[in-house]
Amino acid sequence: MNKLSRFVATRPWIIAVALAIAVVAWMASGSAPGDKAPATASANEDPALQQVQVSLQRAEPVLRTVTLYGRTAPARSVELKAETKGRVVAIGSARGEQVDTGGVLVKLDERDRAARLNEARATVYQRQIEYEAQKPLLEDGYITEGQLAAGAANLERARAELRRAELDLQYMTIRAPFDGAMQDRYVEVGDYLEVGDPVARYIDDRMLIVTASIAEQDVAGIRNQPTAEALLITGERVEGRIRYIAPVAQEATRTFTVELELDNADGRLPAGVTAELKVPAGEVLAHKISPAVLTLDDDGVLGVKVVDAADQVVFHPADVVKSSSDGVWIAGLPERAAVITVGQGFVRSGERVATVSDQIDDGIRTAEKTGSGEDAE
């Protein structure tokens, strides 16, 4: 045994120290045997900087869609009231039954209305003859102009009574004012009605209205949009016409009322159900990202972190243009952006980072750093 062997044998802790130094050196190197270097890394990567993975992408024109929530309702709803006295003798339409304009809803007893109408007609005929007979008498001087005027007044009074008799007979039948359905009926056969008593609630369900509220920052984008899409909770999807946008915001909520008109001539769409409106609000440039990329800043604002040309982290609040099953479209980012996809939770806005791209082509970052408006090939 030589001197070195005897030295090591008498001092075994030297071997342990040497192995420990070797392990520490290997861990500090940041790589293991067989590890591969990343495909693309920042050209000025500093080992002291936090490393993040970015997705290099360009914004695309996207149609912004504002989502609103409301309820369907009949386009018109009126309460029909009795316009003459009488007892209900017949019900012309059942509740919920579709009725065309002029259809009979409720009928009152006629009593002596027809006789009074005939009497009024006879009176008009009599006054007409009397007035015509007085005209030549005035020319011959047998009557005065005042007497002739009284004859004319009697004729007009008789005509007014005739018109009242005609309307009274007409009002005994309560008819549908427009195409629709009787939602509620407040009377039954045998009820006696006075003038002004409620008879029925009648609705226009051939046309439905979806009423919703839109935020003040979004109302300008939809003012020139003629149509929108409604998705009913029952599954129906239908396009309608925007018929009304309030000119003034509601004072309490600072929102504007929007009404969407839906054709329901076939009666397939239900009224009174929840509806989701998709209102187009113009075209904007937006980036499509995964929802997993979204993060919160120190103030709790949801947004996206990107790396600028100086390798610094920049936080952009999330302006969601639209969403789909495979991602969300975010506006407000630079047209070319290096979106942080891995490590965004470990870096802060303004911090310099080392980037690793998940793409082979680093043309977008190169164009940003050189100030070129064209993509690098």
TIBA-8956 format. One line per field, with one value per residue: x, y, z of N, C-alpha, C in turn. Coordinates in steps of 0.1 Angstrom, whole numbers. Each point is the difference from the previous one (the first is absolute). Last residue first. Example, Ala and Ser with C-alpha at 12.3 -4.5 7.8 and 13.67 -1.06 7.14 Angstrom:
BEGIN
nc1 c(128, 3)
nc2 c(-22, -57)
nc3 c(71, -1)
cac1 c(9, -9)
cac2 c(11, 12)
cac3 c(0, 0)
cc1 c(-8, 9)
cc2 c(11, 12)
cc3 c(8, 0)
***
This chain:
BEGIN
nc1 c(-384, -24, -36, -14, 5, 44, 33, 30, -16, -39, 2, 15, -31, -27, 18, 16, -13, -10, -32, -12, 37, 27, 28, 14, -5, -12, -38, -41, -45, 3, 4, -11, -41, 2, 18, -13, -21, 6, 5, 14, -16, -18, -30, -9, -37, -47, -42, -14, -28, -2, -8, -17, -49, -15, -8, 11, 17, 29, 40, 36, 47, 53, 57, 56, 58, 50, 36, 2, -34, -44, -37, -47, -49, -55, -48, -36, 2, 12, 39, 45, -4, -15, -11, -5, 6, -28, -36, 16, 3, 1, -4, -15, -24, -48, -54, -56, -40, -45, -29, -29, -31, -35, -44, -46, -54, -48, -27, 10, 0, -20, -36, -3, 15, 38, 48, 28, 31, 27, 22, 27, 19, 40, 31, 15, -25, -35, -23, -10, 7, -12, -18, -17, -13, -28, -12, 28, -7, 11, 9, 8, 1, -17, -4, -18, 12, 11, 26, 8, 23, 0, 1, 8, 42, 23, 7, 33, 42, -3, -9, 29, 15, -34, -29, -46, -49, -50, -46, -30, -48, -37, -46, -40, -30, -30, -44, -41, -37, -51, -40, -12, -27, -22, -52, -30, -22, -14, -2, -8, 34, 49, 52, 46, 44, 52, 31, -10, 20, 13, -5, -30, -35, -44, -50, -53, -53, -34, 5, -24, -41, 1, 10, -35, -27, 17, -5, -42, -9, 15, -26, -36, 10, 4, -40, -18, 17, -16, -40, 4, 11, -34, -23, 20, -5, -51, -50, -32, 17, 18, 40, 3, -23, 19, 27, -18, -6, 36, 7, -27, 11, 35, -9, -18, 29, 25, -20, -2, 37, 4, -24, 18, 31, -16, -12, 34, 16, -18, 20, 43, 41, 52, 52, 57, 37, 7, 27, 28, 50, 20, 17, 15, 2, 3, -42, -48, -44, -44, -42, -50, -35, 4, -19, 0, 15, 42, 45, 40, 50, 54, 56, 51, 52, 41, 38, 14, 40, 51, 49, 56, 58, 49, 51, 32, 42, 37, 33, 50, 54, 51, 56, 46, 44, 34, 9, 32, 26, 39, 39, 33, 50, 49, 28, -3, -6, -8, -21, -44, -20, -17, 0, 17, 32, 8, 17, 25, 26, -7, -2, 9, 42, 7, -1, 40, 33, -6, 14, 46, 18, -6, 30, 41, 1, 1, 41, 29, -3, 25, 51, 34, 6, 21, 47, 25, 6, 34, 45, 6, -1)
nc2 c(369, 45, 40, 52, 46, 16, 9, -28, -30, -23, -35, -41, -27, -26, -39, -47, -56, -44, -6, 7, 30, 26, 40, 34, 49, 48, 35, 26, -20, -49, -57, -47, -19, -11, -41, -24, 19, 53, 32, 37, 30, 39, 31, 20, 1, 3, -36, -56, -51, -56, -58, -44, 0, 51, 59, 58, 43, 18, 22, 4, 25, 3, 4, -11, -10, -2, 0, 30, 3, -18, -34, -14, -15, 8, 2, 18, 22, 11, 24, -12, -29, -45, -36, -36, -35, -39, -1, 2, 28, 38, 54, 48, 49, 17, 17, 5, -9, -40, -35, -41, -20, -33, -13, -22, 1, 14, -12, -35, -22, -17, 20, 22, 44, 30, 34, 40, 45, 30, 43, 29, 41, 19, 17, 16, -2, 28, 30, -12, 17, 18, -5, -52, -38, -38, -32, -44, -51, -56, -59, -49, -52, -36, -26, 11, 42, 37, 36, 39, 42, 46, 50, 43, 36, 42, 13, -22, 14, 32, -15, -17, 20, 5, -45, -29, -32, -23, -29, -23, -15, -21, -14, -22, 3, 38, 6, 12, -4, 14, 23, 48, 48, 42, 10, -39, -52, -53, -57, -44, -31, 14, 28, 17, -21, -5, -4, 3, 12, 17, 42, 42, 21, -31, 1, 4, 17, 29, 44, 17, 21, 44, 32, 18, 33, 44, 26, 21, 41, 39, 19, 29, 44, 29, 19, 36, 42, 24, 25, 43, 36, 22, 34, 43, 30, 10, -5, 7, 19, -18, -26, -32, -41, -36, -32, -35, -48, -30, -15, -36, -44, -22, -19, -43, -37, -12, -27, -46, -26, -12, -37, -43, -15, -17, -46, -31, -8, -22, -44, -28, -29, -14, -25, -11, -10, 2, 20, 32, -6, -47, -42, -47, -21, -1, 3, 2, 21, 20, 6, 21, 25, 45, 50, 57, 55, 26, 1, -35, -21, -24, 1, -13, -6, -13, -20, -44, -26, -23, 9, 7, 13, 5, 8, 15, -2, 11, -16, -2, -2, -8, -1, -26, -28, -36, -19, -17, -12, 9, 10, 34, 18, -3, -17, 22, 12, 20, -14, -31, -46, -51, -48, -23, -36, -49, -45, -38, -1, 42, 54, 42, 11, -8, -44, -25, 9, -19, -45, -8, 7, -34, -37, 4, -5, -44, -22, 9, -20, -39, -10, -33, -21, 26, 3, -38, -3, 26, -16, -51, -56)
nc3 c(-417, 21, 0, -2, 11, 31, 37, 29, 33, -12, -31, 16, 22, -27, -21, 12, -7, 14, 43, 47, 30, 41, 31, 45, 28, 32, 21, 4, 16, 20, 10, 7, -21, -47, -23, -45, -37, -22, -45, -38, -47, -39, -7, 48, 37, 9, -7, -5, -2, 12, 0, -13, -2, -4, 2, -4, 9, 45, 29, 44, 17, 3, 13, -6, 5, -25, -35, -39, -33, 24, 25, 29, 27, 15, 32, 44, 51, 47, 19, -11, -44, -29, -44, -48, -32, -8, -33, -52, -47, -45, -16, -29, -23, -21, -18, 11, 24, 4, 31, 26, 45, 31, 34, 31, 6, -11, -46, -44, -52, -40, -32, -46, -12, 18, -3, 26, 20, 40, 33, 44, 37, 33, 46, 46, 44, 21, -31, -52, -51, -51, -44, -14, -34, -35, -34, -23, -19, -6, 0, 27, 26, 43, 42, 45, 20, -37, -33, -42, -33, -35, -34, -22, 12, 13, 46, 30, 22, 37, 45, 37, 42, 34, 11, -4, 5, -17, -23, -43, -26, -40, -32, -7, 39, 27, 36, 42, 45, 21, 20, 33, 8, -14, -7, 17, 6, 18, -4, -18, -26, 7, 8, -2, -31, -28, -36, -54, -51, -54, -40, 5, 24, 17, 22, 24, -1, 10, -20, -39, 6, 14, -33, -27, 19, 1, -38, -7, 21, -20, -35, 13, 8, -36, -17, 23, -9, -37, 5, 20, -28, -23, 23, 2, -37, -10, -24, -34, -45, -43, -1, 35, -5, -24, 26, 30, -8, 7, 44, 16, -12, 24, 43, 2, -5, 37, 31, -7, 13, 45, 16, -6, 31, 40, 1, 6, 44, 42, 20, 1, 26, -1, -10, -12, -27, -58, -44, -26, -13, 13, 33, 32, 51, 49, 31, -24, -27, -6, 37, 21, 23, 38, 12, 4, -15, -23, -13, 25, -1, -5, -2, -22, -25, -40, -18, 29, 23, 21, 23, 13, -6, -32, -27, -45, -38, -45, -40, -22, -23, 16, 21, 14, 28, 32, 52, 45, 51, 39, 43, 32, 11, 4, -36, -48, -56, -47, -40, 7, -14, -22, 0, 46, 22, 22, 31, 19, 45, 29, 20, 23, 29, 46, 18, -1, 33, 43, 6, 8, 44, 31, 0, 23, 47, 18, 2, 36, 43, 17, 18, 6, -42, -34, 0, -16, -47, -20, 2, -17, 1)
cac1 c(-2, 13, 4, -3, -14, -5, -9, 6, 13, -3, -5, 10, 9, -8, -1, 0, 4, 13, -1, -6, -12, 1, -12, 6, -1, 7, 12, 12, 1, -8, 7, 12, -3, -6, 8, 5, -9, 5, -8, 6, 2, 9, -4, 6, 14, 8, 5, 3, 6, -7, 8, 15, 3, -4, 6, -10, -8, -5, -12, -6, -13, -11, -13, -10, -14, -7, 0, 11, 12, 2, 14, 8, 13, 10, 6, 3, -6, -11, -13, 1, 11, -4, 5, -5, 10, 10, -4, -7, 8, -6, 8, 1, 12, 12, 11, 11, 4, 13, -1, 13, 1, 14, 6, 13, 12, 3, 2, -8, 9, 9, -2, -4, -13, -6, -12, 1, -13, 2, -11, 0, -9, -10, -1, 8, 10, 5, 8, -7, 3, 5, 9, -3, 11, 1, -10, 1, 3, -11, 5, -8, 9, -2, 8, -6, 4, -9, 0, -5, -4, 7, -5, -14, -2, -2, -10, -11, 4, 3, -12, -3, 12, 2, 9, 14, 7, 12, 5, 9, 10, 5, 13, 5, 11, 5, 14, 3, 14, 10, -6, 10, 3, 13, 10, -2, 11, -5, 5, -9, -13, -6, -15, -4, -13, -9, 9, -5, -7, 6, 3, 10, 5, 15, 8, 13, 9, -5, 8, 13, -3, -4, 12, 8, -8, 1, 14, 2, -6, 9, 11, -5, -2, 13, 4, -8, 6, 13, -3, -5, 12, 6, -8, 1, 12, 12, 7, -9, -2, -12, 1, 8, -8, -7, 8, 2, -12, -1, 10, -4, -11, 4, 6, -10, -8, 8, 0, -13, 0, 9, -6, -10, 7, 4, -13, -4, 9, -8, -11, -4, -13, -10, -12, -11, 5, -9, -6, -14, -6, 3, -12, 4, -4, 11, 13, 6, 13, 4, 14, 8, -8, 7, 3, -7, -6, -14, -3, -13, -10, -12, -12, -10, -9, -10, 3, -9, -13, -10, -11, -13, -10, -9, -10, -4, -14, -3, -13, -10, -13, -9, -15, -4, -12, 1, -6, -9, -3, -14, -3, -11, -14, -6, -4, 8, -4, 8, 14, 3, 1, 2, 1, -13, -2, 2, -9, -10, 4, 3, -3, -14, 0, 1, -13, -9, 4, -3, -15, -4, 3, -9, -13, 2, 0, -13, -8, 4, -9, -11, -9, 0, -5, -15, -6, 0, -10, -13, -3, 8, -9)
cac2 c(-13, -6, -12, -13, -2, -3, 11, 8, 5, 9, 12, 6, 7, 11, 12, 11, 13, -1, 0, -14, 0, -12, -6, -8, -15, -6, -9, 8, 10, 12, 12, 2, 2, 14, 8, -8, -11, -9, -3, -12, -2, -11, -8, 4, -3, 9, 12, 11, 11, 13, 12, -3, -12, -13, -12, -11, 3, -12, 5, -9, -5, 6, -6, 10, -5, 4, -12, 1, -1, 10, 4, -2, 5, -8, 5, -12, 2, -9, 6, 3, 9, 12, 1, 11, 11, -2, 6, -10, -6, -12, -12, -7, -9, 5, -9, 5, 13, 4, 12, 2, 7, 6, 0, 7, -9, 0, 13, 3, 6, -11, -3, -14, -2, -13, -5, -14, -5, -8, -9, -5, -10, 4, -9, 5, -10, -8, 7, -1, -12, 5, 11, 12, 2, 12, 10, 9, 14, 10, 14, 7, 10, 6, -6, -12, -10, -2, -15, -4, -13, -7, -13, -2, -14, -1, 9, -8, -10, 7, 4, -9, 0, 13, 10, -1, 12, -2, 13, -3, 10, 0, 7, -2, -10, -2, 2, -5, 4, -10, -12, -9, -13, 1, 6, 14, 10, 12, 12, 4, 1, -12, -2, 3, 5, -1, -6, 5, -10, -3, -14, -4, 12, 1, -7, 3, -11, -12, -3, -5, -13, -8, -4, -9, -13, -6, -5, -12, -11, -4, -7, -14, -7, -4, -10, -12, -5, -6, -12, -10, -5, -10, -13, -8, -8, 8, -3, -6, 9, 7, 9, 11, 9, 9, 9, 13, 7, 3, 10, 13, 5, 4, 14, 10, 1, 7, 14, 6, 2, 11, 13, 3, 4, 14, 9, 0, 8, 8, 6, 11, -1, 4, 6, 0, -5, 3, -12, 0, 13, 10, 7, 10, -3, -6, 6, -6, -6, -3, 1, -10, -11, -9, -13, -12, -8, 2, 13, 2, 4, 4, -4, 10, -6, 9, 14, 3, 5, 2, -9, 5, -9, 6, -9, 3, -3, 0, 7, -8, 7, -2, 2, 12, 0, 11, -4, 9, -4, -2, -5, -10, 5, 5, -11, 2, -7, 5, 1, 14, 8, 14, 3, 5, 14, 8, 11, -3, -7, -14, -10, 1, 1, 14, 7, -5, 6, 14, 1, -4, 11, 11, -3, 1, 14, 6, -5, 8, 11, -3, 12, 5, -10, 0, 13, 0, -10, 6, 11, 12, 12)
cac3 c(-7, -5, 7, -7, -1, -13, -4, -11, 5, 10, -6, -7, 9, 5, -8, 9, -7, -6, -14, -4, -8, -9, -6, -11, 0, -12, 3, 1, -10, 2, -4, 8, 14, 2, 9, 11, 1, 9, 11, 6, 15, 1, -12, -12, 0, 9, -7, 9, -8, 1, 4, 0, 8, -7, 5, -1, -12, -7, -7, -10, 5, -7, 3, -1, 1, 12, 8, 9, -7, -10, 1, -12, 1, -7, -12, -9, -13, -2, 4, 14, 4, 7, 13, 8, -1, 10, 13, 9, 10, 5, 0, 13, -1, 7, -1, -8, 4, -7, -8, -6, -13, -1, -13, -1, 3, 14, 7, 12, 11, 5, 14, 1, -7, 6, -7, -6, -5, -12, -4, -14, -3, -10, -11, -11, -5, 11, 10, 12, 10, 13, -2, 8, 9, 9, -3, 12, -4, 0, -3, -10, -4, -13, -11, -5, 9, 11, 4, 13, 2, 11, 4, -2, -3, -15, -5, -5, -10, -12, -8, -12, -8, -7, 7, -5, 3, 7, 6, 10, 2, 14, 0, -14, 1, -14, -3, -14, -4, -4, -6, -7, 7, 6, -9, -2, -1, -5, 7, 11, -4, -4, 1, 14, -1, 12, 11, 13, 8, 13, 0, -10, -6, 0, -11, 2, -3, 7, 12, -4, -5, 11, 8, -8, 0, 13, 1, -9, 7, 11, -5, -3, 13, 4, -9, 3, 13, -4, -7, 10, 8, -9, 0, 12, -1, 1, 12, 10, 12, -1, -12, 3, 8, -9, -8, 5, -2, -14, -3, 6, -8, -13, 1, 3, -12, -9, 5, -4, -14, -3, 3, -10, -12, 2, -1, -14, -8, -9, 6, -9, -5, 10, -6, 10, 12, 12, 5, -2, 3, -10, -6, -9, -14, -7, 4, 12, -1, -14, 0, -8, -5, -9, 6, -5, 11, 2, -5, -6, 9, -6, 8, 3, 10, 5, -5, -12, 5, -11, 0, 2, 5, 9, 5, 14, 3, 15, 2, 5, 1, -12, 2, -6, -9, -9, -13, -6, -13, -3, -13, 0, -2, 12, 10, 11, 12, 11, -4, -2, 12, -3, -14, -6, 1, -13, -2, -10, -11, 3, -10, -5, -14, -3, 2, -10, -12, 0, -1, -13, -9, 3, -6, -15, -4, 1, -12, -12, -2, -9, 0, 14, 9, -1, 5, 14, 5, -2, 10, -1, 0)
cc1 c(8, -3, 14, 5, -3, -15, -6, -8, 6, 13, -3, -5, 11, 8, -7, -1, -1, 4, 14, -1, -5, -12, 4, -11, 8, 0, 6, 12, 12, 1, -10, 8, 12, -3, -5, 8, 4, -10, 6, -7, 6, 3, 9, -3, 6, 14, 8, 5, 2, 8, -8, 8, 15, 4, -6, 7, -10, -9, -5, -13, -7, -13, -11, -14, -10, -14, -6, 0, 12, 14, 2, 14, 8, 13, 10, 6, 5, -6, -12, -14, -2, 12, -4, 6, -4, 11, 10, -4, -8, 9, -8, 9, 1, 11, 12, 12, 12, 3, 13, -1, 15, 1, 14, 6, 13, 12, 2, 3, -8, 8, 9, -2, -5, -13, -4, -13, 2, -14, 2, -11, 1, -9, -12, 0, 10, 11, 6, 9, -9, 2, 7, 9, -3, 12, 1, -9, 1, 6, -11, 6, -6, 10, -2, 7, -6, 4, -9, 1, -4, -6, 8, -6, -15, -2, -3, -11, -12, 3, 4, -11, -2, 12, 3, 8, 14, 6, 12, 6, 9, 11, 5, 14, 5, 12, 3, 14, 3, 14, 11, -7, 10, 5, 13, 11, -5, 11, -6, 5, -9, -14, -5, -15, -6, -14, -9, 8, -5, -7, 7, 2, 11, 5, 15, 9, 14, 8, -4, 8, 14, -2, -4, 12, 8, -7, 2, 14, 1, -6, 10, 11, -5, 0, 14, 5, -7, 6, 13, -3, -4, 13, 6, -7, 3, 12, 13, 7, -9, -4, -13, 1, 9, -9, -8, 7, 1, -13, -1, 9, -5, -11, 5, 6, -10, -8, 9, 0, -13, 0, 8, -7, -10, 8, 4, -12, -4, 9, -8, -11, -5, -14, -10, -12, -11, 7, -8, -7, -15, -7, 5, -12, 5, -3, 12, 13, 5, 13, 5, 15, 7, -8, 7, 4, -6, -5, -15, -3, -13, -11, -12, -11, -9, -8, -10, 3, -8, -13, -9, -11, -13, -10, -9, -11, -2, -15, -3, -13, -10, -13, -7, -16, -4, -11, 0, -6, -10, -1, -15, -3, -10, -14, -7, -4, 11, -4, 8, 15, 3, 1, 3, 3, -13, -2, 3, -10, -11, 5, 4, -4, -13, 1, 1, -14, -10, 3, -4, -15, -4, 3, -10, -13, 2, 0, -14, -8, 4, -9, -12, -9, -1, -6, -15, -7, -1, -11, -13, -5, 9)
cc2 c(-10, -13, -4, -11, -13, -3, -2, 11, 9, 7, 10, 13, 7, 7, 11, 13, 11, 14, -1, -1, -14, 0, -12, -8, -5, -15, -5, -8, 8, 9, 12, 13, 3, 2, 14, 9, -9, -12, -11, -3, -13, -1, -12, -9, 6, -4, 9, 12, 12, 10, 12, 12, -3, -12, -12, -12, -10, 4, -11, 7, -8, -5, 8, -7, 12, -5, 3, -11, 2, -2, 10, 5, -3, 6, -10, 5, -12, 1, -9, 6, 2, 9, 13, -1, 12, 10, -2, 7, -11, -7, -12, -12, -7, -11, 6, -10, 5, 15, 4, 12, 1, 6, 6, -2, 8, -9, -1, 14, 3, 6, -10, -4, -14, -3, -13, -3, -13, -6, -7, -10, -3, -12, 4, -9, 5, -10, -9, 6, 1, -12, 5, 12, 13, -1, 12, 12, 8, 14, 9, 14, 8, 11, 7, -7, -14, -11, -1, -15, -3, -14, -5, -13, -3, -15, -2, 10, -7, -10, 7, 5, -9, -1, 12, 11, -1, 14, -3, 13, -5, 11, 1, 7, -4, -9, -3, 3, -7, 6, -11, -13, -8, -13, 1, 5, 14, 10, 13, 12, 3, 3, -13, -1, 2, 5, -3, -7, 6, -11, -3, -15, -3, 12, 2, -8, 5, -12, -12, -4, -7, -14, -9, -5, -10, -14, -7, -6, -13, -12, -5, -8, -14, -8, -5, -11, -13, -7, -8, -13, -10, -6, -10, -12, -8, -9, 8, -4, -6, 8, 8, 10, 12, 10, 9, 10, 15, 8, 4, 11, 14, 6, 4, 14, 11, 3, 8, 15, 7, 2, 12, 13, 3, 5, 14, 9, 1, 9, 8, 9, 13, -1, 3, 7, -2, -7, 3, -12, 0, 13, 10, 6, 12, -3, -8, 7, -5, -8, -5, 4, -11, -12, -9, -12, -13, -9, 3, 15, 2, 3, 5, -6, 11, -8, 10, 15, 3, 5, 3, -10, 7, -11, 7, -9, 3, -3, 0, 9, -10, 8, -2, 1, 14, 0, 12, -6, 9, -5, -2, -4, -12, 4, 6, -11, 1, -6, 6, 1, 14, 7, 14, 3, 4, 14, 7, 12, -3, -7, -13, -10, 1, 2, 14, 7, -4, 7, 14, 1, -3, 12, 11, -3, 2, 14, 6, -5, 8, 12, -2, 12, 5, -10, 0, 13, 0, -9, 6, 11, 12)
cc3 c(7, -6, -5, 9, -7, 0, -14, -4, -10, 5, 10, -7, -7, 10, 6, -7, 10, -5, -6, -15, -3, -8, -8, -7, -11, 2, -13, 2, 2, -12, 2, -4, 9, 14, 3, 9, 12, 3, 9, 13, 3, 15, 0, -12, -13, 1, 10, -9, 9, -9, 0, 3, 0, 8, -8, 5, -2, -12, -9, -5, -11, 6, -8, 2, 1, 0, 14, 10, 9, -7, -12, 3, -13, 2, -6, -13, -9, -14, -3, 5, 15, 4, 7, 14, 9, 1, 11, 13, 8, 10, 6, -2, 14, -2, 7, 0, -7, 3, -6, -10, -4, -13, 1, -14, -1, 5, 14, 5, 12, 12, 7, 15, 2, -6, 6, -6, -7, -4, -13, -2, -15, -3, -10, -12, -10, -5, 11, 11, 12, 9, 13, -3, 7, 9, 9, -3, 13, -3, 0, -2, -12, -2, -13, -12, -4, 8, 12, 2, 14, 1, 12, 6, -1, -4, -14, -6, -7, -11, -13, -9, -13, -9, -8, 7, -4, 3, 9, 5, 11, 1, 14, -2, -14, 1, -15, -4, -13, -2, -3, -5, -9, 8, 8, -9, -1, 0, -6, 8, 12, -4, -5, 2, 14, -3, 12, 11, 13, 7, 13, 1, -10, -7, 2, -9, 1, -4, 8, 12, -4, -4, 12, 8, -8, 0, 13, 2, -8, 8, 10, -6, -3, 14, 4, -9, 4, 13, -4, -7, 10, 7, -9, 1, 13, -1, 0, 13, 10, 12, -2, -12, 4, 8, -9, -9, 4, -3, -15, -4, 5, -9, -14, 1, 2, -13, -9, 4, -5, -15, -3, 3, -11, -12, 1, -2, -14, -9, -11, 6, -8, -5, 12, -7, 11, 12, 13, 5, -3, 4, -10, -7, -9, -15, -8, 3, 13, -1, -14, 1, -7, -4, -10, 7, -6, 11, 1, -3, -7, 11, -6, 9, 4, 11, 5, -4, -13, 6, -12, 0, 3, 4, 11, 4, 15, 2, 15, 2, 4, 2, -14, 1, -4, -10, -9, -13, -6, -14, -2, -14, 1, -2, 12, 10, 11, 13, 11, -3, -3, 13, -3, -15, -6, 3, -13, -2, -10, -12, 5, -11, -6, -15, -4, 0, -12, -13, -1, -3, -14, -10, 1, -7, -15, -4, 1, -12, -13, -2, -9, 1, 14, 9, -1, 6, 15, 5, -2, 10, 0)
***
